[in-house]
Amino acid sequence: MNFKYKLFAYMFNFFKFFSFSRKDVFFILDKKSSFNGNSKFIKDELCKRGNFRYHCLSKEEFSFRQVKSLSSIIKKIFTLLNFFFIKPYKLSKSKYVFLNDNFFPLAYMNFKKDVIIFQLWHAPGAFKKFGISVVQDKNLKDLIKLSNNNVYLSVSSKNVSEFYQEAFGVSKDKILNFGVPRIDYYFDKKYNNENNKKHIRGNLEKKYPEIKGKKIILYAPTFREHEKKNKDILNNFDFNRFNACLGDEFSLIFKSHPKIKTPSIEGGIDLTNYSDEKELLLISDILITDYSSLMIEFSILLKPIIFYPFDLYHYLKNERGFYFDYNKVPGPIAKNTNELVEIIKNNDFDFDLIKTFVKENYDFLDNNSSKRIVDFVLDSNKHSR
């Protein structure tokens, strides 16, 4: 695996010597579809500031998954040539680099001192553990630290700074309290207004007329490291029972983590492949989740959240664990579908608990996170290494 990282880095280090005009912006993404998150809002803000050239790289291009036929092999060869030659060249011409995940070739890349590398990550707050917090292998820990050696990152609240410092292995001065760009969406009247919500709902109702006139419950579980446990997600949710009890008033939308392969669902609308999860959060009346960081995002809308950790003991023992006591989540915890139904029927929600949670996880409740980050990045003369 290190060979791929080093090859990319060596090509970059070579092209760097021939790159004299470096004004470009480069986005490094975990997957192409994730551009709708923080990266989009950073690009939108940069577009207001000047005429930059933008380039993008997806870590999916590293992978050989789904390469089965001869045509897909040929296509993959061209993708890899582009990845290991064209992309390093374009990156060498870039002055501003944004990531939303770890990118290990950075460990072997020698950037010029005026280049700013900014980690956007993909979630606010700190809920389930990630990065170095869950890695056991010392070599991998060292690789993560080395790849983040020159990286700045922003957090949603000073209360979570120490968790990000641990997870990324960075020094305290690299962590900035500017907020999370994608949160701007919920405070921007261009998006969060009644007409836009009606528009989003209207598009869904055309495809799924059964949701018309009903409140929307979004069930958004996260993935497990063990494949069998991912299959248990659907096995432990009684869609038929849920609809029999609540179907007259509510429609259930299911959106699993992209890493989970889900079969067809009876009794729920599967929107796992919906392109923009922020839209679903905006129009949903209730969120049901287990360990997903979406709940931190949804909390700022001050709408009910129900937690359904049917495998909590396993998750604590064998998976990632959490940065805080799970019993302190901002909503009721259900152990089975019957309890979920009763919580919803009884409207059993503590909104003061949600408000307190929001205060702990957000220092800024505005649509200026992208602006604060871009202000910092463009004022790069003060931050050059």
C-alpha positions as MATLAB code, in Angstrom:
seq = 'MNFKYKLFAYMFNFFKFFSFSRKDVFFILDKKSSFNGNSKFIKDELCKRGNFRYHCLSKEEFSFRQVKSLSSIIKKIFTLLNFFFIKPYKLSKSKYVFLNDNFFPLAYMNFKKDVIIFQLWHAPGAFKKFGISVVQDKNLKDLIKLSNNNVYLSVSSKNVSEFYQEAFGVSKDKILNFGVPRIDYYFDKKYNNENNKKHIRGNLEKKYPEIKGKKIILYAPTFREHEKKNKDILNNFDFNRFNACLGDEFSLIFKSHPKIKTPSIEGGIDLTNYSDEKELLLISDILITDYSSLMIEFSILLKPIIFYPFDLYHYLKNERGFYFDYNKVPGPIAKNTNELVEIIKNNDFDFDLIKTFVKENYDFLDNNSSKRIVDFVLDSNKHSR';
ca = [
       0.000    0.000    0.000;
       2.820    2.419    0.848;
       4.144    2.003   -2.696;
       1.065    3.753   -4.120;
       1.398    6.601   -1.651;
       5.098    7.025   -2.362;
       4.634    6.878   -6.144;
       2.082    9.683   -6.045;
       4.327   11.710   -3.724;
       7.448   11.174   -5.830;
       5.635   12.340   -8.966;
       4.456   15.432   -7.096;
       7.951   16.177   -5.781;
       9.284   15.895   -9.331;
       6.670   18.173  -10.942;
       7.038   20.737   -8.162;
      10.357   21.872   -9.625;
       8.618   22.852  -12.892;
       5.655   24.673  -11.332;
       6.381   28.374  -11.128;
       2.911   29.925  -11.158;
       0.953   28.367   -8.337;
      -2.470   29.950   -7.868;
      -4.691   26.916   -8.284;
      -7.022   25.314   -5.737;
      -6.939   21.544   -5.281;
      -9.594   19.423   -3.537;
      -8.736   15.918   -2.296;
     -11.916   13.959   -1.549;
     -12.680   10.564   -0.074;
     -15.220   10.059   -2.880;
     -16.565   12.206   -5.727;
     -20.061   12.451   -4.277;
     -18.745   14.085   -1.099;
     -18.020   17.340   -2.952;
     -21.564   18.371   -1.979;
     -20.335   18.710    1.591;
     -17.738   21.112    2.959;
     -15.798   21.380   -0.301;
     -18.730   22.880   -2.201;
     -19.173   25.670    0.324;
     -15.453   26.459    0.330;
     -15.428   26.606   -3.471;
     -18.520   28.848   -3.507;
     -16.790   31.240   -1.110;
     -13.549   31.191   -3.114;
     -15.496   32.011   -6.285;
     -16.520   35.281   -4.627;
     -12.869   36.189   -4.023;
     -11.162   35.741   -7.377;
     -10.606   33.711  -10.521;
      -9.039   30.505   -9.282;
      -8.574   27.318  -11.257;
      -9.976   24.284   -9.496;
      -8.837   20.673   -9.571;
     -10.211   17.636   -7.832;
      -8.938   14.183   -6.895;
     -10.987   11.339   -5.461;
      -9.426    8.577   -3.378;
     -11.810    6.200   -5.178;
      -9.394    6.398   -8.098;
      -6.908    4.448   -5.938;
      -9.255    1.490   -5.735;
      -9.514   -1.562   -7.985;
     -12.965   -2.527   -6.729;
     -15.559   -3.384   -9.376;
     -12.818   -3.876  -11.974;
     -13.997   -7.118  -13.548;
     -14.411   -6.824  -17.311;
     -11.732   -6.081  -19.911;
     -13.277   -2.687  -20.685;
     -13.296   -1.739  -16.999;
      -9.644   -2.803  -16.712;
      -8.691   -0.589  -19.672;
     -10.683    2.300  -18.229;
      -8.992    1.796  -14.872;
      -5.540    1.880  -16.451;
      -6.269    5.318  -17.931;
      -7.714    6.447  -14.588;
      -4.543    5.390  -12.796;
      -2.317    7.107  -15.361;
      -4.309   10.258  -14.767;
      -4.113    9.736  -11.009;
      -0.371    9.186  -10.805;
       0.765   11.661  -13.472;
      -1.777   14.386  -14.285;
      -3.112   14.867  -10.751;
       0.325   15.232   -9.078;
       1.243   17.780  -11.747;
      -1.896   19.845  -11.100;
      -1.402   19.547   -7.363;
       2.148   20.872   -7.747;
       0.659   24.026   -9.322;
      -1.781   24.576   -6.462;
      -1.300   27.010   -3.620;
      -4.428   26.060   -1.667;
      -5.182   22.418   -0.890;
      -8.360   21.207    0.816;
      -9.076   17.665    2.048;
     -12.086   15.977    3.615;
     -10.252   12.837    4.769;
      -6.744   11.582    5.498;
      -4.538   11.379    2.400;
      -1.445    9.335    3.154;
       0.744   10.443    0.196;
       1.060   13.770    2.044;
       3.452   11.992    4.398;
       6.035   11.854    1.603;
       5.292   15.138   -0.203;
       7.461   18.242    0.125;
       5.284   21.319   -0.297;
       6.682   24.806   -0.655;
       6.346   26.944    2.443;
       3.579   29.212    1.155;
       1.188   26.348    0.330;
      -1.779   26.069    2.709;
      -3.227   22.598    3.338;
      -6.588   22.604    5.093;
      -8.454   19.572    6.412;
     -12.230   20.108    6.160;
     -13.194   16.665    7.451;
     -16.854   15.779    6.845;
     -18.714   16.176   10.121;
     -19.153   18.661   12.961;
     -18.581   17.950   16.650;
     -17.110   14.725   17.979;
     -19.255   11.646   18.584;
     -17.864    8.268   17.594;
     -14.088    7.947   17.705;
     -12.036    8.163   14.509;
      -8.495    8.423   13.197;
      -5.659    7.760   15.616;
      -8.222    7.450   18.425;
      -9.189    4.014   17.074;
      -6.020    2.878   15.274;
      -4.015    0.176   17.034;
      -1.177   -0.291   14.539;
       1.806    1.941   15.426;
       2.981    2.237   11.817;
      -0.436    3.441   10.712;
      -0.575    5.920   13.587;
       2.807    7.296   12.540;
       1.647    7.530    8.917;
      -1.469    9.491    9.910;
       0.602   11.893   12.009;
       3.172   12.381    9.264;
       0.519   12.976    6.594;
      -1.105   15.655    8.778;
       2.158   17.311    9.759;
       1.465   20.530    7.820;
      -2.326   20.452    7.882;
      -4.658   23.002    9.440;
      -8.164   22.004   10.439;
     -11.282   23.703   11.741;
     -13.658   22.475   14.446;
     -17.237   23.414   15.279;
     -16.445   24.112   18.934;
     -13.438   24.574   21.190;
     -14.980   21.804   23.323;
     -13.994   19.176   20.722;
     -10.520   20.513   19.846;
      -8.668   17.956   21.967;
     -10.478   15.064   20.248;
      -9.428   16.306   16.801;
      -5.905   16.883   18.042;
      -5.808   13.249   19.121;
      -7.531   11.843   16.016;
      -5.306   13.631   13.497;
      -2.116   13.722   15.541;
      -1.651   17.457   15.043;
      -0.391   20.165   17.373;
      -2.858   22.431   19.143;
      -1.903   25.498   17.085;
      -3.075   23.744   13.895;
      -6.648   23.461   15.169;
      -8.799   26.489   14.419;
     -12.218   27.286   15.773;
     -13.882   28.564   12.588;
     -16.832   26.187   12.312;
     -17.783   23.609    9.666;
     -18.585   24.888    6.127;
     -21.538   22.582    5.410;
     -23.341   23.963    8.470;
     -23.628   27.277    6.585;
     -26.398   25.591    4.592;
     -28.823   25.563    7.519;
     -28.331   29.267    8.289;
     -28.448   30.475    4.695;
     -31.927   31.711    3.752;
     -31.203   30.721    0.165;
     -31.536   27.092    1.290;
     -33.363   27.094    4.615;
     -36.663   28.678    3.609;
     -40.198   27.386    3.190;
     -40.182   27.571   -0.610;
     -37.022   25.491   -0.879;
     -38.362   22.918    1.586;
     -41.571   22.673   -0.452;
     -39.479   22.282   -3.598;
     -37.422   19.436   -2.089;
     -40.560   17.720   -0.790;
     -42.344   18.255   -4.078;
     -39.599   16.486   -6.021;
     -39.754   13.551   -3.600;
     -43.561   13.407   -3.729;
     -43.468   13.101   -7.521;
     -41.406    9.940   -7.179;
     -42.935    8.722   -3.909;
     -46.548    9.982   -3.787;
     -47.157    7.971   -0.595;
     -45.331   10.623    1.463;
     -47.745   13.383    0.476;
     -49.393   15.025    3.476;
     -47.315   13.055    5.981;
     -44.515   13.946    8.355;
     -41.140   12.493    7.446;
     -39.054   10.288    9.723;
     -35.485    9.774    8.530;
     -33.752    6.590    9.664;
     -30.013    7.056    9.091;
     -27.830    4.358   10.691;
     -24.066    4.353   10.299;
     -21.846    1.496    9.141;
     -20.147   -1.207   11.199;
     -16.661   -2.494   10.513;
     -18.009   -6.072   10.429;
     -20.104   -6.903    7.351;
     -22.448   -9.198    9.275;
     -23.305   -6.356   11.657;
     -24.204   -4.137    8.705;
     -26.750   -6.741    7.617;
     -28.175   -6.715   11.139;
     -29.252   -3.087   10.692;
     -32.235   -4.056    8.556;
     -32.897   -7.264   10.467;
     -33.308   -5.301   13.696;
     -35.772   -2.743   12.380;
     -39.368   -3.932   11.928;
     -40.515   -1.752    9.037;
     -43.917   -3.434    8.811;
     -44.623   -2.962   12.519;
     -43.450    0.639   12.320;
     -45.778    1.433    9.412;
     -48.725   -0.421   10.919;
     -48.517    1.812   13.998;
     -47.469    5.126   12.464;
     -48.079    4.902    8.716;
     -51.169    7.113    8.697;
     -49.247   10.109   10.001;
     -45.606    9.424    9.110;
     -43.569    8.257    6.121;
     -40.299    6.481    6.834;
     -37.243    7.313    4.746;
     -34.193    5.082    5.035;
     -30.720    6.417    4.265;
     -27.866    4.154    5.208;
     -24.163    4.923    5.159;
     -22.721    4.745    1.596;
     -20.447    1.861    2.661;
     -23.471   -0.335    3.429;
     -25.031   -2.400    0.660;
     -28.768   -2.572    1.280;
     -31.271   -4.902   -0.372;
     -34.732   -3.683   -1.360;
     -36.764   -2.494    1.614;
     -40.433   -3.196    2.204;
     -42.196   -0.548    4.229;
     -39.621    2.194    3.781;
     -38.326    4.481    1.060;
     -34.642    3.808    0.429;
     -32.846    7.077   -0.323;
     -29.343    5.824    0.415;
     -28.195    7.139   -2.970;
     -29.854   10.534   -2.571;
     -27.217   13.039   -3.634;
     -27.560   15.625   -0.859;
     -28.276   14.413    2.667;
     -28.535   18.015    3.898;
     -31.793   18.341    1.981;
     -33.199   15.262    3.705;
     -32.241   16.606    7.118;
     -33.872   19.926    6.278;
     -37.281   18.421    5.439;
     -37.330   15.600    8.012;
     -39.450   16.019   11.134;
     -37.696   13.331   13.203;
     -34.291   11.666   12.905;
     -33.671    8.092   14.034;
     -30.020    7.085   14.170;
     -27.567    4.963   16.105;
     -23.993    6.266   16.041;
     -24.058    8.581   13.033;
     -22.546   12.058   13.341;
     -25.540   13.275   11.320;
     -27.261   13.694   14.661;
     -24.843   16.523   15.551;
     -25.769   18.246   12.304;
     -29.499   17.624   12.716;
     -29.463   18.968   16.279;
     -29.035   22.576   15.110;
     -32.498   22.357   13.525;
     -33.894   21.735   17.039;
     -36.014   18.827   15.864;
     -36.497   15.469   17.643;
     -33.769   12.824   17.539;
     -34.291    9.211   18.612;
     -31.344    6.900   19.188;
     -31.636    3.236   18.278;
     -28.352    1.485   19.248;
     -29.598   -2.100   19.034;
     -25.992   -3.394   19.150;
     -24.506   -0.883   21.600;
     -22.605   -3.498   23.632;
     -20.950   -4.887   20.491;
     -20.165   -1.396   19.192;
     -18.500   -0.362   22.435;
     -16.497   -3.575   22.679;
     -15.566   -4.263   19.050;
     -16.025   -1.092   17.031;
     -15.014    2.533   17.542;
     -16.462    3.672   20.827;
     -17.283    7.301   21.619;
     -15.720   10.501   22.864;
     -18.441   10.875   25.499;
     -20.898    8.722   27.421;
     -23.500    7.416   24.969;
     -26.218    7.774   27.597;
     -25.780   11.550   27.331;
     -27.037   11.746   23.735;
     -29.614   14.525   23.098;
     -32.662   12.317   22.785;
     -34.449    9.192   23.997;
     -32.812    5.791   23.477;
     -34.919    2.919   22.123;
     -34.018   -0.767   22.383;
     -36.478   -2.105   19.800;
     -39.092   -1.047   17.257;
     -41.900   -1.086   19.825;
     -40.039    1.437   21.966;
     -39.412    3.608   18.900;
     -43.130    3.629   18.164;
     -44.057    4.536   21.740;
     -41.563    7.411   21.879;
     -43.005    8.884   18.684;
     -46.625    8.352   19.742;
     -45.998    9.995   23.115;
     -44.022   12.839   21.537;
     -41.474   12.185   24.271;
     -38.701   14.701   23.484;
     -36.661   17.076   25.636;
     -35.834   20.113   23.497;
     -33.861   21.766   26.296;
     -31.516   18.779   26.119;
     -31.040   19.370   22.391;
     -30.372   23.085   22.938;
     -27.732   22.285   25.560;
     -26.126   19.783   23.192;
     -25.999   22.397   20.430;
     -24.277   24.896   22.746;
     -21.653   22.287   23.616;
     -20.924   21.386   19.992;
     -21.181   24.730   18.178;
     -19.476   28.018   18.942;
     -20.934   29.619   15.808;
     -24.560   29.357   14.704;
     -24.316   31.320   11.466;
     -23.545   30.892    7.772;
     -20.005   32.300    7.938;
     -17.872   29.212    8.617;
     -16.728   29.060    4.977;
     -15.921   32.765    5.053;
     -13.801   32.435    8.197;
     -11.823   29.539    6.719;
     -11.277   31.230    3.350;
     -10.238   34.473    5.071;
      -7.596   32.500    6.946;
      -6.404   30.553    3.910;
      -6.106   33.548    1.581;
      -4.172   35.465    4.194;
      -1.526   32.785    3.730;
       1.496   35.038    4.139;
       0.804   34.984    7.871;
       0.538   31.209    8.013;
       3.313   29.968    5.727;
       5.347   27.190    7.252;
];
